[in-house]
Amino acid sequence: MTTLRINLFSLVVEVYVLLALLFEFPIPGASFLHNASLAKLFAIVIPLILVFVSRFIEGWSPVTLPTALCALMIPLAAATGGFLRILLAVLVSLLTIAHFIALKNFRVKSLLKPTGRFPVGYKLYKEDESQPIYGVFYPAAERTNNRPTFLPDEFGIKKFFEITLASGKYFPRWLFNIAFHFTTMVKLSASIDAPLVSSEELKEHTSSEKLIPIIFSHGLGACRHNYASLLTQLASKGYFVISMDHKDEVLKVILDMANVGPEYLEKRVKEARSIIDELSNASGSIGKLFGSKLNLDMSRLTVMGHSFGGVTAYTAAVEDGRIKHCVMIDPWLMVFPFEKLDKKLDCSVLLLESGDWNESFPIGNVTARNMKVMEGQKDNSAGAIYCKIPNSQHNHFIDNVLLSGGVFKYLNFIADPEVAGETLKTCVKALDDYFSVIVSKKQESSNFKTLYEGDKKFPVVIYS
């Protein structure tokens, strides 16, 4: 479902003004506009007014530029006559067509709505510069009217801008700011500072009075909210999800991956482990956020991530025995020493691989590295599951494919926004099932595989 409703209304007005006033077609209401000067003036400037109204209600987007140009040209065309008027009317027609094409190709869809029993609460920590910034998604007792936004701050915008530059297609920063301004206004399905659910209510619906902690590490160029569909879904099911906001210098990492990548991986793992320390410290930042000691089930502590976040989760699991479950979504294992990838972990493992990354990124030896990780888990008593998702791409697991699918296609990040959206839904559901069966209920890997037996969209392979 598209969310650019004001822009869609603006297109309708543009078409009407173009036909009624510039080409003077005898459509309903045209004669009234010609005979009523104030009504005519109002109709001419409505598109321009809507451009500015959209700035404050739904934000500017890739559709804004053709919309604004069309809105500016309509008054000019209406103020002229003769052959010049015809030329300007033709130009307005072309801009209106461009507006329609932009709306069609750069659709903004809604984020996935959480389906769990609990409202989702949200708290932000960014008080101490020595500590990582993180957002907490958690099961709440009730909703509030204040909600976080998808792209939360200037640093998040900077990282996103740098990852687009890495695509090889140059965006002037001013154009980038217009194209993605709407993402600073998209609201997440979470309530800021909502009261935490009580232990009694949590136990009533999850059979446990303890919150299961999940630490999430985002991909390079992303931020703490780019996976909100997944994070809010898990929180709505009763999980306590901490989404880190890593202080990556994206271009620096991409331009010198061999040397800088391991350095930033070390920083990320240090941040993840510092949050584990905070979870165990009643007087730490997380305790301060909630005003009391949290009832956490550290025996189910999970670290999860996508891409660079996936290798962050893996490395943290290698180094920290407190981690009981490791979930990797298309991990960028290229920055981890290949000869050490076969270490048996002291936790359960789920590794999801996209369908084409191994072929589209041959230098990464993606499948070979993933297989080395999984081969190392064959005697892992905690369980190990692998799935290569057909028809999926590396960037199908991030919410930007819903909000900016057309732009991602233009940047060659994805091939088809519709396929990307369906893959994201499949992944969110599968991860929801994994946490329910493996993490929450502590069942065997075979119990999870049973859910997807014969499912061609999610062919599960058990390694242990």
LOFI-876181 format. One line per 2 residues: number of its first residue (from 1); their letters; for each residue x, y, z of C-alpha. Coordinates in Angstrom, 2 decimals, decimal comma, m for minus. Each point is the difference from the previous one (the first is absolute). Layout:
NUM	a	X Y Z; ...
***
This chain:
1	mt	0,00 0,00 0,00; 1,46 3,35 m1,04
3	tl	0,30 2,71 2,65; 0,46 3,07 m2,26
5	ri	m3,68 0,96 0,07; 0,53 3,77 m0,24
7	nl	2,22 m0,50 m3,02; m2,61 m2,22 m1,63
9	fs	m2,65 2,69 0,60; 2,38 2,58 m1,49
11	lv	0,24 m2,08 m3,18; m3,79 m0,04 m0,32
13	ve	m0,10 3,79 0,39; 2,77 0,44 m2,58
15	vy	m1,90 m2,04 m2,57; m3,23 1,90 0,67
17	vl	1,62 3,45 m0,25; 1,87 m1,02 m3,12
19	la	m3,19 m1,11 m1,78; m2,36 2,64 1,34
21	ll	2,15 3,15 m0,07; 2,99 m0,52 m2,26
23	fe	m1,62 m2,01 m2,80; m3,52 1,29 0,82
25	fp	m1,76 m3,34 m0,42; m3,73 0,18 0,87
27	ip	0,22 m2,25 3,05; m2,23 0,44 3,09
29	ga	0,84 3,20 1,88; 2,17 1,49 m2,77
31	sf	m2,43 2,82 m0,89; m0,33 0,95 3,68
33	lh	3,78 0,34 0,36; 0,21 2,16 m3,12
35	na	m2,70 2,37 1,29; 1,09 0,16 3,67
37	sl	3,41 1,67 0,33; 0,62 m0,99 3,62
39	ak	m0,96 m3,61 m0,63; 2,26 m0,05 m3,06
41	lf	2,92 1,44 1,99; m0,53 m2,50 2,79
43	ai	m0,09 m2,94 m2,42; 3,24 1,19 m1,63
45	vi	1,95 0,25 3,26; m1,41 m3,13 1,72
47	pl	2,77 m2,29 m1,36; 2,67 2,37 1,31
49	il	m1,73 0,21 3,38; m0,18 m3,81 0,16
51	vf	3,77 m0,27 m0,62; 0,65 2,01 3,15
53	vs	m2,77 m1,70 1,98; 1,52 m3,39 m0,82
55	rf	3,31 1,24 1,42; m1,50 0,12 3,49
57	ie	m2,47 m2,90 m0,14; 1,52 m2,86 m2,00
59	gw	3,39 1,41 m0,96; 1,68 0,53 m3,34
61	sp	0,97 m3,03 m2,07; 1,37 m0,95 m3,45
63	vt	m3,39 1,08 m1,35; 0,40 3,56 1,27
65	lp	2,27 1,37 m2,74; m2,37 m0,58 m2,99
67	ta	m2,92 1,02 2,23; 1,63 3,30 0,97
69	lc	1,06 0,82 m3,57; m3,52 m0,68 m1,25
71	al	m1,51 2,11 2,79; 2,31 2,90 m0,90
73	mi	m0,73 m0,19 m3,72; m3,81 m0,01 0,32
75	pl	m0,26 3,67 1,17; 2,47 1,07 m2,71
77	aa	m2,02 m1,73 m2,69; m3,28 1,44 1,31
79	at	1,43 3,55 m0,02; 1,01 m0,08 m3,67
81	gg	m1,86 m0,24 m3,29; 0,38 m0,98 m3,60
83	fl	2,73 m2,31 m1,24; 2,04 0,33 3,23
85	ri	m2,96 m1,24 2,01; m0,27 m3,06 m2,25
87	ll	3,72 m0,75 0,45; m0,22 0,34 3,78
89	av	m3,17 m2,12 0,07; 1,87 m2,74 m1,86
91	lv	2,87 0,30 2,49; m2,47 m0,27 2,90
93	sl	m1,47 m3,09 m1,69; 3,45 m1,61 m0,15
95	lt	0,68 0,85 3,65; m3,38 m1,44 0,99
97	ia	0,90 m3,22 m1,81; 3,39 0,03 1,78
99	hf	m1,86 0,43 3,31; m2,17 m3,03 m0,78
101	ia	3,01 m2,12 m1,01; 1,86 1,02 3,15
103	lk	m2,99 m0,95 2,18; m0,21 m3,35 m1,75
105	nf	3,72 m0,83 0,14; 0,90 1,50 3,38
107	rv	m2,87 m1,28 2,11; 0,24 0,38 3,75
109	ks	m1,57 m2,97 1,76; m0,84 m0,37 3,66
111	ll	2,28 m1,89 2,38; m1,20 m3,42 1,12
113	kp	m2,32 0,18 2,99; 0,87 m2,09 3,08
115	tg	m2,48 m2,82 0,60; 0,86 m1,01 3,56
117	rf	m2,10 0,30 3,14; 1,82 2,99 1,49
119	pv	0,21 3,65 m0,99; 3,61 0,93 m0,76
121	gy	1,84 2,47 2,19; 3,20 1,86 m0,91
123	kl	2,79 1,67 1,92; 3,18 1,65 m1,31
125	yk	3,40 0,11 1,65; 2,62 2,50 m1,19
127	ed	1,15 1,68 3,22; 3,61 m1,20 0,23
129	es	2,32 0,44 m2,99; 2,13 m2,88 1,25
131	qp	m3,00 m2,32 m0,37; m1,72 m0,98 m3,27
133	iy	m3,27 1,68 m0,90; m2,84 m2,50 0,06
135	gv	m3,77 m0,21 m0,15; m2,01 m2,49 2,03
137	fy	m3,19 m1,57 m1,36; m1,94 m1,80 2,73
139	pa	m3,45 m1,34 0,88; m2,00 2,84 1,54
141	ae	m3,04 0,16 2,23; m1,63 2,72 m2,11
143	rt	0,65 2,35 m2,90; 0,96 3,66 0,05
145	nn	m0,56 2,64 m2,69; 3,72 0,68 m0,52
147	rp	1,72 m2,25 m2,54; 3,59 m0,19 m1,34
149	tf	0,79 0,70 m3,64; 1,64 m2,31 m2,52
151	lp	3,09 2,12 m0,71; 0,65 1,42 3,45
153	de	2,92 2,44 m0,22; 2,64 1,70 m2,13
155	fg	2,56 m2,76 0,51; m2,47 m2,56 m1,32
157	ik	m0,54 2,19 m3,07; 3,77 0,34 m0,49
159	kf	0,54 m3,78 0,06; m2,86 m0,55 m2,45
161	fe	1,39 2,70 m2,33; 3,45 m1,59 0,03
163	it	m1,36 m3,45 m0,89; m1,82 1,52 m2,99
165	la	3,24 1,65 m1,15; 1,63 m3,43 0,15
167	sg	m2,53 m1,21 m2,60; 1,88 2,02 m2,62
169	ky	m2,99 2,24 m0,81; 0,64 3,53 1,20
171	fp	m2,67 1,84 1,97; 0,51 3,67 0,85
173	rw	m0,61 0,26 3,74; m2,84 2,51 m0,48
175	lf	m1,79 m2,39 m2,36; 0,59 m2,91 2,40
177	ni	m1,49 2,06 2,85; m3,13 0,66 m2,06
179	af	m0,32 m3,61 m1,21; 0,24 m1,52 3,48
181	hf	m1,46 2,75 2,17; m3,21 m2,01 0,41
183	tt	1,92 m2,74 1,87; 0,59 2,48 2,83
185	mv	m3,79 0,19 0,39; m1,07 m3,63 m0,41
187	kl	m1,17 m1,16 3,43; 0,89 m3,40 1,44
189	sa	m2,59 m2,26 1,64; 1,41 0,72 3,44
191	si	m0,80 2,38 2,86; 2,75 2,10 1,55
193	da	0,36 m0,52 3,77; m3,06 m2,24 0,22
195	pl	m0,17 m1,91 3,33; 1,62 m3,43 m0,06
197	vs	m2,39 m2,94 0,18; m0,32 m1,57 3,45
199	se	1,61 m3,36 0,75; m3,47 m1,42 0,71
201	el	m1,43 1,00 m3,38; 3,15 m1,13 m1,79
203	ke	m0,26 m3,44 1,61; m3,69 m0,24 m0,83
205	ht	0,71 0,26 m3,73; 3,54 m1,44 m0,33
207	ss	0,15 m2,55 2,86; 3,03 1,86 1,40
209	ek	0,25 3,00 2,30; 3,48 0,78 m1,33
211	li	0,81 2,07 m3,08; 2,21 m1,69 m2,59
213	pi	2,70 2,51 m1,10; 0,97 0,37 m3,66
215	if	2,85 2,24 m1,17; m0,26 1,05 m3,66
217	sh	2,87 1,30 m2,16; m0,92 1,84 m3,21
219	gl	1,73 m0,18 m3,38; 2,54 2,49 m1,29
221	ga	m1,71 3,28 m0,95; m3,09 m0,75 2,09
223	cr	m1,02 1,17 3,45; m1,92 m1,26 3,03
225	hn	m3,46 0,36 m1,60; 0,58 m1,44 m3,50
227	ya	m1,26 m3,44 1,08; m3,00 1,27 1,95
229	sl	m2,47 m2,47 m1,60; 1,97 m2,91 1,48
231	lt	0,88 1,67 3,30; m3,53 1,17 0,78
233	ql	m1,39 m3,43 m0,94; 2,28 m1,70 2,52
235	as	m0,74 2,59 2,69; m3,73 m0,49 m0,53
237	kg	0,53 m3,70 0,78; 1,62 0,80 3,35
239	yf	3,72 0,28 m0,85; 2,29 2,75 1,27
241	vi	1,80 1,25 m3,12; 3,01 2,33 0,12
243	sm	0,91 1,47 m3,38; 3,49 1,48 m0,07
245	dh	0,96 3,05 m2,08; 3,61 m0,59 m0,99
247	kd	2,25 2,98 m0,62; 1,23 m1,24 m3,37
249	ev	1,85 2,24 m2,46; m1,64 m1,72 m2,96
251	lk	2,11 1,28 m2,90; 3,20 m0,56 1,94
253	vi	m0,96 m3,64 0,57; m1,13 m0,64 m3,59
255	ld	3,03 1,65 m1,64; 2,50 m1,99 2,09
257	ma	m1,92 m3,08 1,11; 3,03 m2,26 0,38
259	nv	1,71 2,29 2,52; m2,81 2,07 1,51
261	gp	m2,70 m2,70 0,06; 1,58 m2,09 2,78
263	ey	0,62 3,17 2,02; m3,67 0,97 m0,11
265	le	m1,07 m3,58 0,63; 2,04 0,07 3,21
267	kr	m1,70 3,27 1,02; m3,44 m1,43 m0,71
269	vk	0,65 m3,17 2,01; 1,29 2,10 2,88
271	ea	m3,25 1,99 m0,10; m2,11 m3,17 m0,06
273	rs	1,87 m1,47 2,95; m0,27 3,25 1,94
275	ii	m3,80 m0,23 m0,36; 0,12 m3,56 1,34
277	de	1,86 1,42 2,98; m2,72 2,63 0,39
279	ls	m2,70 m2,66 m0,04; 1,67 m1,66 2,97
281	na	0,50 3,27 1,87; m3,06 1,24 1,90
283	sg	1,53 3,49 0,37; 1,06 0,23 m3,64
285	si	m1,52 2,00 m2,84; m2,81 m2,47 m0,74
287	gk	m1,04 m0,12 3,64; 0,00 3,80 0,08
289	lf	m2,15 0,16 m3,13; m2,71 m2,07 1,66
291	gs	0,48 1,27 3,53; 0,37 m3,44 1,55
293	kl	1,73 m3,34 m0,36; m1,44 m1,99 m2,88
295	nl	m1,02 m3,62 0,30; 2,07 m1,37 m2,90
297	dm	0,57 m3,60 m1,04; 3,72 0,06 m0,80
299	sr	m0,10 m3,77 m0,66; m1,66 0,89 m3,32
301	lt	2,14 3,02 m0,91; 0,02 0,42 m3,80
303	vm	2,25 2,05 m2,27; m1,30 0,60 m3,52
305	gh	1,01 2,08 m3,01; m0,14 0,56 m3,74
307	sf	3,01 0,26 m2,34; 2,79 1,76 1,96
309	gg	m2,31 m0,47 2,97; m0,10 m3,72 m0,76
311	vt	3,78 m0,36 0,30; m0,21 2,19 3,11
313	ay	m2,41 m2,52 1,54; 2,21 m2,93 m1,02
315	ta	3,20 1,55 1,36; m1,71 0,94 3,26
317	av	m1,20 m3,61 0,35; 3,54 m1,27 m0,62
319	ed	1,39 2,27 2,72; m2,77 0,06 2,62
321	gr	m1,37 m3,17 1,60; m2,93 1,91 1,49
323	ik	m1,67 m0,03 m3,42; m2,40 m2,94 m0,30
325	hc	m1,40 0,59 m3,50; 1,66 1,51 m3,08
327	vm	m2,14 1,07 m2,98; 1,79 1,13 m3,18
329	id	m1,93 1,50 m2,90; 2,20 m0,10 m3,11
331	pw	3,16 0,68 2,05; 2,97 1,84 m1,52
333	lm	2,55 m2,59 1,18; 2,63 1,36 m2,38
335	vf	1,50 2,07 2,85; 0,45 m3,06 2,23
337	pf	3,07 m2,26 m0,51; m1,11 m2,84 m2,30
339	ek	2,10 m2,65 1,74; m1,76 0,68 3,31
341	ld	m3,58 m0,20 m1,26; m0,42 m3,65 0,96
343	kk	0,02 0,60 3,76; m2,78 m1,85 1,81
345	ld	m2,05 2,54 1,94; m1,40 m0,46 3,49
347	cs	m3,42 1,19 m1,16; m2,66 m0,87 m2,54
349	vl	0,51 1,35 m3,52; m2,37 1,19 m2,72
351	ll	1,56 1,19 m3,25; m2,15 1,41 m2,82
353	es	1,65 0,54 m3,39; m1,46 1,99 m2,86
355	gd	m0,49 m1,74 m3,31; 2,33 2,02 m2,22
357	wn	2,65 1,71 2,13; 2,56 m2,73 m0,60
359	es	m0,29 0,55 m3,77; m0,36 3,80 0,04
361	fp	2,87 0,42 2,47; 2,45 m2,77 m1,02
363	ig	2,99 1,55 1,78; m1,78 m0,62 3,30
365	nv	m0,22 m3,80 m0,44; m3,26 0,31 1,90
367	ta	m1,26 m3,57 m0,22; 3,44 m1,54 0,68
369	rn	0,37 2,09 3,15; m3,52 m0,76 1,17
371	mk	0,53 m3,73 m0,59; 3,22 0,10 2,00
373	vm	m1,89 1,54 2,92; m2,76 m2,60 m0,22
375	eg	2,41 m2,95 m0,38; 1,55 1,10 3,26
377	qk	m3,38 m0,38 1,74; m0,64 m3,67 m0,89
379	dn	0,65 m1,09 3,58; m1,62 3,07 1,54
381	sa	m2,35 m1,34 2,67; m1,89 3,32 0,05
383	ga	m1,09 m0,45 m3,63; 0,88 1,55 m3,36
385	iy	m2,31 0,93 m2,88; 0,80 1,37 m3,46
387	ck	m2,26 1,31 m2,75; 0,83 1,46 m3,41
389	ip	m3,12 1,94 m0,95; m0,82 m0,32 m3,74
391	ns	m0,58 3,16 m2,09; 1,33 2,20 2,81
393	qh	2,70 2,66 m0,08; 2,30 1,39 2,65
395	nh	m2,05 3,15 0,55; m3,38 m1,75 0,23
397	fi	0,18 m0,20 3,80; m0,14 3,72 0,80
399	dn	m3,11 2,19 0,25; 1,30 2,43 m2,62
401	vl	m1,31 m2,38 m2,69; m3,51 0,96 1,14
403	ls	0,56 3,73 0,37; 2,51 0,56 m2,81
405	gg	m0,29 m3,05 m2,24; 0,05 2,07 m3,19
407	vf	3,16 1,84 1,03; 1,64 m3,27 1,07
409	ky	m0,80 m1,37 m3,45; 1,50 3,10 m1,65
411	ln	3,16 m0,45 2,10; 0,14 m3,70 m1,00
413	fi	m0,32 m1,02 3,64; m2,99 m2,16 m0,96
415	ad	m1,56 m1,21 m3,26; m3,72 0,01 0,85
417	pe	m1,61 1,94 2,90; m3,00 m2,36 0,09
419	va	2,19 m3,10 0,35; 2,08 1,81 2,60
421	ge	m3,08 0,82 2,06; m1,21 m3,61 m0,10
423	tl	3,45 m1,27 1,04; 0,01 2,39 2,95
425	kt	m3,41 m1,29 1,13; 1,19 m3,61 m0,33
427	cv	3,13 0,74 2,01; m1,86 1,82 2,79
429	ka	m2,45 m2,89 0,34; 2,77 m2,62 m0,03
431	ld	2,00 1,83 2,65; m3,14 0,41 2,09
433	dy	m0,50 m3,78 m0,23; 3,65 m0,68 0,81
435	fs	m0,12 2,06 3,17; m3,25 m1,64 1,03
437	vi	1,21 m3,57 m0,52; 3,76 0,06 0,63
439	vs	0,64 2,99 2,27; m3,16 0,21 2,08
441	kk	m1,04 m3,66 0,23; 3,52 m1,46 m0,33
443	qe	m1,15 m2,66 m2,44; 2,15 m1,99 m2,43
445	ss	1,01 1,28 m3,44; m2,23 m2,66 m1,56
447	nf	m3,06 1,63 1,57; 0,78 3,22 m1,86
449	kt	0,65 m1,84 m3,26; m3,40 m1,71 0,30
451	ly	m1,68 3,40 m0,34; 1,62 0,47 m3,42
453	eg	0,00 m3,55 m1,32; m0,57 0,19 m3,75
455	dk	m0,04 3,82 m0,01; 1,93 1,04 m3,12
457	kf	0,25 3,59 1,24; 1,92 m1,06 3,09
459	pv	1,92 m3,30 m0,51; 1,42 m0,76 3,44
461	vi	3,14 m2,14 0,45; 0,93 m1,32 3,45
463	ys	3,70 m0,35 0,81; m0,43 m0,97 3,64
***
